[in-house]
Amino acid sequence: MSDTSRTCPHCGSRLKRWRVPEEATWDEEFFYVCFDDDCTYYKSGWDWMKQQYNQQASYRYAVNPSNNAAMMIPVWSSTATREMIEDDAEGDEQ
């Protein structure tokens, strides 16, 4: 995987390997996700979700390693889904 796809284009933070929940509909075992709470994508998501859907939620930038496609992971708090981070040593290939 290229270094570019392991970096968030919105804030420049390194993406972390994140284990996909078993109950999710995605077939992949993991994604690479931005967990920077200062990321503009994440921060602006709160207002967008409230305006569009009247929901208290946001989303985090993610990359599917199977096809390198950018995507988003919905979250309901700043701590949501952090327990599924598999590599906290940013940038280390697993």
Secondary structure, 3 states (H helix, E strand, C coil): CCCHHHECCCCCCECEEEECCCCCCCCCCEEEECCCCCCHHHHHHHHHHHHHHCCCCEEEEEEECCCCEEEEEEECCCCCCHHHECCCCCCCCC
